[in-house]
Amino acid sequence: MFTFLLWCILFVFCWPLAILALIAYPFVWLLLLPLRIVGVAVHGVLEVVFLAITLPFRLLAAPFRI
């Protein structure tokens, strides 16, 4: 919603730039999509590494069950 309000303000002040932004937005989104996919993959790998490193400490900190 905030982005839409910013676009409306831009449209009032400079409508050619607002129309250009409206046309260019899907292309910019498509260009940035591979970077977003790589970011999700790197985040997943780092999360797995973090869990693998902290697993022994979490097992030692867990209360013993009979």
C-alpha positions as CSV (number, residue, x, y, z in Angstrom):
1,M,0.0,0.0,0.0
2,F,2.9,2.3,0.8
3,T,4.4,1.7,-2.6
4,F,1.1,2.6,-4.3
5,L,0.9,5.9,-2.3
6,L,4.5,6.8,-3.3
7,W,3.6,6.1,-6.9
8,C,0.5,8.3,-6.7
9,I,2.6,11.1,-5.3
10,L,5.1,10.6,-8.1
11,F,2.3,10.6,-10.6
12,V,1.1,14.0,-9.3
13,F,4.5,15.6,-9.4
14,C,5.9,14.0,-12.6
15,W,3.5,11.8,-14.5
16,P,5.9,10.8,-17.3
17,L,8.4,9.4,-14.8
18,A,5.5,7.6,-13.0
19,I,4.4,6.0,-16.2
20,L,8.0,5.0,-17.0
21,A,8.3,3.4,-13.5
22,L,5.0,1.6,-14.0
23,I,6.3,0.1,-17.3
24,A,9.8,-0.7,-16.1
25,Y,8.8,-2.3,-12.8
26,P,8.0,-5.8,-14.3
27,F,11.3,-5.9,-16.1
28,V,13.3,-4.9,-13.0
29,W,11.4,-7.6,-11.1
30,L,12.3,-10.2,-13.7
31,L,16.0,-9.1,-13.6
32,L,16.1,-9.4,-9.8
33,L,14.3,-12.7,-9.6
34,P,17.4,-14.9,-10.0
35,L,19.1,-13.0,-7.2
36,R,16.2,-13.6,-5.0
37,I,16.2,-17.3,-5.8
38,V,20.0,-17.5,-5.0
39,G,19.3,-15.6,-1.8
40,V,16.7,-18.2,-0.7
41,A,19.1,-21.1,-1.5
42,V,22.1,-19.5,0.3
43,H,19.9,-18.8,3.3
44,G,18.7,-22.4,3.4
45,V,22.3,-23.8,3.2
46,L,23.5,-21.4,5.9
47,E,20.6,-22.5,8.1
48,V,21.4,-26.2,7.7
49,V,25.1,-25.5,8.5
50,F,24.1,-23.5,11.6
51,L,21.8,-26.3,12.8
52,A,24.4,-28.9,12.2
53,I,27.0,-27.0,14.2
54,T,24.6,-26.2,17.1
55,L,23.0,-29.7,17.3
56,P,25.5,-31.1,19.9
57,F,25.1,-28.1,22.1
58,R,21.3,-28.3,22.0
59,L,21.4,-32.0,22.7
60,L,23.7,-31.4,25.8
61,A,21.4,-28.6,27.0
62,A,18.3,-30.7,26.7
63,P,17.0,-32.2,29.9
64,F,17.6,-36.0,30.2
65,R,14.5,-38.1,29.8
66,I,14.1,-41.6,31.1
